[in-house]
Each structure stands twice: as C-alpha cells, then as structure tokens.
C-alpha cells in the first residue's frame, strides 16, 4: 500500500468516527483525565528550553513560576548524540525547528498522560507527555508533517496517547507520501562544529580569536548560560562554539558543584540571564580574549545590549573597561531606583533590582533621608 492510499484510509476512518457510523456508533473522542501534581491538566507557560526534537522545558505563569519537563505525546524524534556520539539523522534539524519557533514564546500545554520513571537520573519520578500548542498550531503535528518525527504505534486498547492522535497519523501519511525528512532518501549533511569553549581547546581558541574578532558583528545562538555575564554561544558562520564574557561588567558568581557557595545574588543573576537569552538568537561582537581562552565582547538580544540589561536590573557592576555610555546610565538608573525603593518602601516593579549597590546608592540614601534615621545598610529588596 502506497503512502497516498494510507493517507486516504486514515482520513476515511476519521470521518466514520466523527459521524459514529456502525462500528463506531459508541465511539467517544479522547479526553484529558490526568493532571500534574494534582493541578489542572492544562496550563499556559513560556518555552524556556528545547532539549531535543520531542522534549522541551516550559515555565508556567504561576507565582512563583515552575519549570516543567515536557515530552511531546505519541511522537518520536531522532536522538542527539552525547559527548563523542554522532547525532542521528535529522535530530539537530528537529530541535532547531522547535527552537526557532518556540523559544521564549507563550504556549498552551495539555497533559495527555504520564508515565513513571523509576530510575531517572534527573530526579524525576514521572514523565509528563503533553500536546503543546503555539496559538492554534500543534507543534507535534508540525514536526510530523515536515518529516522530522514519527508517530508511535499504540495498541487499540491503549488510551495513553495524544488527544490529536488521528491528526498525527494523517500528517505522517502525508509526509511519507511527499518523502519529507525521515521518509526521504536524502540525508542532511553532517554538522562539524568546533567547540573551543572547552578548557582543553585553549590553543584552538587562541588561534581562532583573530578570525572571530575581524568578523565584526556575527549572528549566534546562546547554547548555555554559565553565570550572569558568561555564555557559551554557537556561531554558525564560523562553525564554532565560543565562551563569551560580557565586556564592561562583572556579575556575582554562582555556587560550584563541589559545594563551594556562590556570591550573594549569583544564583538570581544566573536565572535572570538564563530566562532572557538561553537558546535565543543573538548578535555577538568579540573585542578581546582573556588568558583562559574566553572571548570578551558584546552580546545583543532583540537589539538590546545584554550587559545593559544586567546593569539595569541590578545584577552587575561596571568594571571600568570597555564601558559604554549606555552601560553607565543603566547602572546609575538601577542604583537610584534601588535607593528610592529602600527609602520610600514602595514596590516600584514586580521584581525590583537586586542591591549590588555601588557608592552612588549610599549617597542617594543620605540625600533622600537625612538624619540618623537613614538606613545604614540596604535591606534585601526581593519581596
């Protein structure tokens, strides 16, 4: 049976189900009857990270927000290679398809079913399988329709399946008919990315510095956030991954894996930067290089300087080198807003700047609240 015949058969069966004809007279359309942690089986959130072509992280809009690791229901995408392993065919294309369309975007997550994970290395006890909609578009159907994922075959009595299972089957039949992606004979060219962000690649990083610096402003994608001022960025034009330290600022350090505690507000700065730019498209300009091979430069997201964003929100201080007028103004505004907030005890923003206070804050406090009643130490404005 050819793919075109299969597509017509699936469509015919679906029509019979909808009309409840004969064999399907008692047919009941699938409904969601599961929920995560006792909550609603449907929630709205923002895509925080795309892990693979069928797995992503969604941060809900609760207070405080919670990140959910979501597997797309009833589909399977090719696997990305780990460490020295090679990616399966179309694995990178599937993840990039989701990343370019979903990262940072608002989505609706409908939980279809859940399965226990007794030996999970991530601490999860169960895996959520859900349908993810961006507007009215089901992202799993889009993946399958473009030949970037295949549909799982469920038993007839298996109700743990996508609410849109019939649509997925029909989309797969159409992709097979048109020989798209995984259903075609042509495989994508191999990706050769030179990762010079590793400590072992110091010599390579130093060799590449001149080429990257002369390239000027380049398009990139943030692959990993180390802390508020340090990122690993993929530069497609140069086929490499670099470590980029933001020029002109310093952010507090996060804690280390060996148990060493981080600096105050280090974790908050990291989470803020991760939320703003992880896996986002960015513009990168390299200015210099440090002794461990990290590039020093500027990073813009949505045409906004990331260093300025960190300064405006009180998560960084100026270092005095490669500082722009915009960055100086951002730090000054952040300090004055923090001082005003502390003096008046009025919430200025839902999430006020954290107090990485420079000397101008103490000056602002003394000017705003004269006399011995002025606070000598700034309080934590996180509330």
C-alpha positions as CSV (number, residue, x, y, z in Angstrom):
1,X,0.0,0.0,0.0
2,X,1.4,3.3,-1.0
3,X,1.6,6.4,1.3
4,X,-1.2,8.1,-0.7
5,X,-3.5,5.2,-0.1
6,X,-2.7,5.1,3.6
7,X,-3.5,8.8,3.9
8,X,-6.9,8.3,2.3
9,X,-7.7,5.4,4.6
10,X,-6.8,7.3,7.7
11,X,-9.0,10.2,6.6
12,X,-11.9,7.8,5.8
13,X,-11.7,6.2,9.2
14,X,-11.7,9.5,10.9
15,X,-14.8,10.6,9.1
16,X,-16.6,7.4,10.2
17,X,-15.5,8.0,13.8
18,X,-16.8,11.6,13.8
19,X,-20.2,10.5,12.3
20,X,-20.3,7.5,14.7
21,X,-21.2,5.1,11.8
22,X,-21.8,1.4,12.6
23,X,-18.6,0.0,14.1
24,X,-18.0,3.5,15.6
25,X,-21.5,4.1,17.0
26,X,-20.2,4.0,20.5
27,X,-17.1,6.0,19.7
28,X,-16.0,8.5,22.3
29,X,-13.5,11.2,21.4
30,X,-10.4,11.0,23.7
31,X,-10.4,13.5,26.7
32,X,-7.8,14.5,29.1
33,X,-8.2,13.0,32.5
34,X,-4.8,13.4,34.1
35,X,-3.1,16.2,35.9
36,X,0.4,17.0,37.1
37,X,0.9,17.1,40.8
38,X,-2.8,17.5,41.4
39,X,-3.1,20.6,39.2
40,X,-5.1,21.2,36.1
41,X,-4.4,19.0,33.1
42,X,-3.8,22.2,31.0
43,X,-1.7,25.2,31.7
44,X,-0.2,28.2,29.9
45,X,3.5,29.0,30.0
46,X,6.7,30.1,28.2
47,X,9.1,27.8,26.5
48,X,12.4,28.1,28.4
49,X,14.5,25.4,26.7
50,X,14.3,22.9,23.8
51,X,16.2,19.8,24.7
52,X,15.5,17.7,21.6
53,X,13.0,17.4,18.8
54,X,10.4,15.9,21.1
55,X,11.4,17.2,24.6
56,X,11.2,20.7,26.0
57,X,11.1,22.7,29.2
58,X,8.1,25.0,29.8
59,X,7.9,27.6,32.6
60,X,4.4,28.2,33.7
61,X,2.9,31.6,34.7
62,X,2.3,30.6,38.4
63,X,3.6,32.6,41.3
64,X,6.3,31.5,41.8
65,X,6.8,30.0,38.3
66,X,7.6,26.3,38.0
67,X,9.5,24.7,35.1
68,X,8.0,21.5,33.7
69,X,9.9,19.0,31.6
70,X,7.5,18.0,28.8
71,X,7.7,15.2,26.3
72,X,5.5,15.5,23.2
73,X,2.8,12.9,23.2
74,X,2.8,10.0,20.8
75,X,5.7,11.1,18.6
76,X,9.4,10.2,18.5
77,X,12.2,12.4,17.1
78,X,15.8,11.4,16.2
79,X,18.2,11.4,19.1
80,X,21.0,14.0,19.6
81,X,24.5,12.5,20.2
82,X,26.1,12.8,23.7
83,X,29.7,13.8,24.1
84,X,31.5,11.9,21.3
85,X,28.4,10.3,19.8
86,X,27.1,11.4,16.5
87,X,23.6,12.8,16.1
88,X,21.0,10.6,14.4
89,X,19.8,11.9,11.0
90,X,17.5,14.9,11.4
91,X,18.0,15.1,15.2
92,X,19.5,18.6,15.0
93,X,17.0,19.8,12.4
94,X,14.1,18.7,14.6
95,X,15.4,20.5,17.6
96,X,16.2,23.6,15.6
97,X,12.7,23.5,14.1
98,X,11.2,23.8,17.6
99,X,13.8,26.2,19.0
100,X,13.5,28.7,16.2
101,X,9.7,28.7,16.5
102,X,9.1,28.3,20.2
103,X,11.9,29.6,22.5
104,X,10.6,32.4,24.7
105,X,7.1,32.0,23.2
106,X,3.8,31.6,25.0
107,X,2.3,28.1,24.6
108,X,-0.6,26.1,26.0
109,X,0.3,22.7,27.4
110,X,-2.4,20.0,27.6
111,X,-1.2,16.9,29.6
112,X,-2.3,13.7,27.8
113,X,-0.8,11.1,30.0
114,X,2.1,10.4,32.5
115,X,4.5,7.5,33.0
116,X,6.6,6.6,36.0
117,X,10.4,7.0,35.8
118,X,11.8,4.7,38.5
119,X,15.5,5.1,37.5
120,X,15.6,8.7,36.3
121,X,19.0,10.4,36.6
122,X,17.3,13.8,36.8
123,X,15.3,13.1,40.0
124,X,12.0,13.0,38.1
125,X,9.6,10.3,39.4
126,X,7.2,10.6,36.4
127,X,7.4,11.9,32.8
128,X,4.7,14.3,31.5
129,X,3.6,13.6,27.9
130,X,1.6,16.5,26.5
131,X,0.3,18.3,23.4
132,X,1.9,21.7,23.1
133,X,0.0,24.4,21.1
134,X,1.5,27.7,20.0
135,X,-1.6,29.7,19.3
136,X,-3.8,27.1,17.5
137,X,-0.8,25.2,16.0
138,X,0.1,21.8,17.4
139,X,3.9,21.7,17.3
140,X,3.9,17.8,17.3
141,X,1.8,17.8,14.2
142,X,4.1,20.4,12.6
143,X,7.1,18.2,13.3
144,X,5.5,15.1,11.9
145,X,4.2,17.0,8.8
146,X,7.7,18.1,8.0
147,X,9.2,14.6,8.3
148,X,11.1,15.5,11.5
149,X,9.4,13.0,13.8
150,X,7.5,9.7,13.5
151,X,4.2,8.7,15.2
152,X,4.3,6.0,17.9
153,X,2.1,3.0,17.3
154,X,-0.3,2.5,20.2
155,X,-2.3,-0.7,20.9
156,X,-6.0,-0.4,20.2
157,X,-6.8,-0.5,24.0
158,X,-4.0,1.9,24.9
159,X,-5.6,5.2,26.0
160,X,-2.3,6.8,26.8
161,X,-2.0,8.7,23.6
162,X,-2.1,12.2,22.2
163,X,-5.5,13.9,22.1
164,X,-4.6,14.7,18.5
165,X,-3.5,11.1,17.6
166,X,-5.7,10.9,14.4
167,X,-4.2,14.2,13.2
168,X,-0.7,12.9,13.8
169,X,-1.4,9.7,11.8
170,X,-2.8,11.7,8.9
171,X,0.2,14.2,9.0
172,X,2.7,11.3,8.9
173,X,0.9,9.7,5.9
174,X,1.2,13.0,4.1
175,X,4.9,13.4,4.9
176,X,5.6,9.8,3.8
177,X,3.8,10.5,0.5
178,X,5.9,13.6,-0.2
179,X,9.1,11.9,1.1
180,X,9.9,14.6,3.5
181,X,12.7,14.4,6.0
182,X,13.0,11.0,7.7
183,X,10.8,9.5,4.9
184,X,13.0,10.6,2.1
185,X,16.2,9.1,0.6
186,X,18.3,12.2,1.1
187,X,20.0,12.6,4.5
188,X,21.1,16.0,5.8
189,X,24.8,16.9,5.6
190,X,26.9,16.2,8.7
191,X,27.4,19.1,11.1
192,X,31.1,19.8,12.1
193,X,31.1,22.2,15.0
194,X,34.4,23.1,16.6
195,X,33.8,23.6,20.3
196,X,36.5,25.9,21.5
197,X,34.6,26.7,24.8
198,X,36.2,23.7,26.4
199,X,39.2,24.1,28.7
200,X,41.1,21.6,26.6
201,X,40.7,23.7,23.5
202,X,42.7,26.7,24.7
203,X,45.2,26.6,21.8
204,X,42.4,26.4,19.3
205,X,40.5,29.3,20.9
206,X,43.6,31.5,20.7
207,X,44.1,30.6,17.1
208,X,40.5,31.4,16.2
209,X,40.4,34.7,18.1
210,X,41.8,36.8,15.2
211,X,39.3,35.5,12.7
212,X,36.4,36.0,15.0
213,X,37.4,39.5,16.0
214,X,37.8,40.6,12.4
215,X,34.4,39.2,11.5
216,X,32.7,42.1,13.4
217,X,29.1,41.6,14.5
218,X,28.0,37.9,14.0
219,X,24.8,36.0,14.4
220,X,24.8,33.4,17.2
221,X,22.7,31.2,19.4
222,X,23.2,31.0,23.2
223,X,23.8,27.3,23.9
224,X,24.5,27.6,27.7
225,X,24.5,30.2,30.4
226,X,27.4,29.8,32.9
227,X,26.5,32.8,35.0
228,X,25.0,36.3,34.5
229,X,28.0,37.6,32.5
230,X,29.3,34.4,30.8
231,X,27.8,32.4,28.0
232,X,28.5,29.6,25.5
233,X,27.5,30.8,22.1
234,X,27.2,28.9,18.8
235,X,28.5,31.0,15.8
236,X,27.1,29.2,12.7
237,X,29.1,31.4,10.2
238,X,32.3,30.3,11.9
239,X,31.1,26.8,12.7
240,X,32.3,27.0,16.3
241,X,31.1,27.4,19.9
242,X,32.8,30.0,22.0
243,X,32.8,31.2,25.6
244,X,31.7,34.8,25.7
245,X,32.3,37.1,28.7
246,X,30.3,40.3,28.6
247,X,32.7,43.3,28.3
248,X,32.5,46.1,30.9
249,X,30.6,44.3,33.7
250,X,31.0,41.8,36.4
251,X,28.2,39.6,37.8
252,X,28.3,37.7,41.1
253,X,29.4,34.1,40.8
254,X,27.1,31.1,41.3
255,X,27.9,28.2,43.6
256,X,30.2,25.4,42.4
257,X,29.4,21.7,42.1
258,X,31.9,20.8,44.8
259,X,29.7,22.6,47.4
260,X,31.5,25.9,47.4
261,X,28.9,28.6,47.9
262,X,28.4,31.4,45.4
263,X,28.4,35.1,45.9
264,X,25.2,37.0,47.0
265,X,22.7,37.2,44.1
266,X,24.8,35.0,42.0
267,X,22.0,32.4,41.5
268,X,19.4,35.2,40.9
269,X,21.7,36.8,38.2
270,X,22.2,33.4,36.6
271,X,18.4,32.6,36.5
272,X,17.7,36.1,35.1
273,X,20.2,35.7,32.3
274,X,19.1,32.2,31.5
275,X,15.5,33.3,31.3
276,X,16.4,36.2,29.0
277,X,18.7,34.6,26.5
278,X,19.1,30.8,26.7
279,X,18.8,29.4,23.1
280,X,17.8,32.8,21.8
281,X,19.2,34.3,18.6
282,X,21.7,37.0,19.4
283,X,24.2,39.3,17.8
284,X,27.8,38.9,19.0
285,X,30.9,41.2,18.7
286,X,34.2,40.0,20.0
287,X,36.6,42.7,21.3
288,X,39.3,40.8,23.2
289,X,40.3,37.5,24.8
290,X,41.2,36.5,28.3
291,X,44.1,34.2,29.4
292,X,41.8,31.1,29.6
293,X,40.6,31.5,26.0
294,X,37.2,33.1,26.6
295,X,36.2,35.8,24.2
296,X,35.4,39.2,25.7
297,X,32.7,41.2,23.9
298,X,29.2,42.4,23.5
299,X,26.0,40.4,23.1
300,X,22.7,41.8,21.9
301,X,19.3,40.2,22.1
302,X,16.3,41.8,20.4
303,X,18.7,44.7,19.6
304,X,19.2,45.3,23.4
305,X,22.7,45.1,24.9
306,X,22.7,42.2,27.5
307,X,25.3,44.0,29.7
308,X,23.0,47.0,29.9
309,X,20.0,44.7,30.8
310,X,22.0,43.1,33.6
311,X,23.1,46.6,34.9
312,X,19.5,48.0,34.7
313,X,18.2,45.2,36.8
314,X,21.0,45.5,39.4
315,X,22.6,42.1,38.7
316,X,26.0,43.5,37.6
317,X,28.6,46.2,38.3
318,X,30.8,48.2,35.9
319,X,34.4,47.1,35.7
320,X,35.8,50.2,34.1
321,X,36.9,48.5,30.9
322,X,35.1,48.6,27.5
323,X,32.3,50.5,29.2
324,X,29.8,52.4,27.1
325,X,27.7,55.5,28.0
326,X,24.6,53.3,27.8
327,X,26.0,50.9,30.4
328,X,27.0,53.8,32.7
329,X,23.5,55.2,32.5
330,X,21.9,51.8,33.2
331,X,24.0,51.3,36.4
332,X,23.1,54.8,37.6
333,X,19.4,54.3,37.0
334,X,19.5,50.9,38.7
335,X,21.2,52.3,41.8
336,X,18.9,55.3,42.1
337,X,15.8,53.1,41.7
338,X,17.0,50.8,44.4
339,X,17.8,53.7,46.7
340,X,14.4,55.2,46.1
341,X,12.7,51.9,46.8
342,X,14.6,51.4,50.1
343,X,13.7,55.0,51.2
344,X,10.1,55.0,50.4
345,X,9.4,51.3,50.9
346,X,7.1,51.4,47.9
347,X,7.3,48.5,45.4
348,X,8.5,50.1,42.1
349,X,8.3,47.0,40.0
350,X,7.0,43.4,40.4
351,X,10.7,42.3,40.5
352,X,12.9,45.2,41.7
353,X,16.6,45.4,41.0
354,X,18.7,43.4,43.4
355,X,21.1,45.5,45.6
356,X,24.6,45.1,44.0
357,X,25.0,48.6,45.3
358,X,27.7,51.0,44.2
359,X,28.7,54.1,46.2
360,X,26.0,56.3,44.5
361,X,23.3,54.3,46.4
362,X,24.8,55.3,49.7
363,X,24.9,58.9,48.5
364,X,21.3,58.7,47.3
365,X,20.2,57.3,50.6
366,X,21.9,60.1,52.6
367,X,20.4,62.8,50.4
368,X,16.9,61.3,50.4
369,X,16.6,60.5,54.1
370,X,18.7,63.0,56.2
371,X,19.5,62.5,59.8
372,X,20.3,59.5,62.0
373,X,17.1,57.6,60.9
374,X,18.5,56.9,57.4
375,X,19.2,53.2,57.0
376,X,22.9,52.4,57.2
377,X,22.6,49.1,55.5
378,X,20.4,48.4,52.5
379,X,17.8,45.8,53.0
380,X,17.1,43.0,50.6
381,X,14.5,44.4,48.2
382,X,13.4,40.9,47.0
383,X,9.8,40.6,48.3
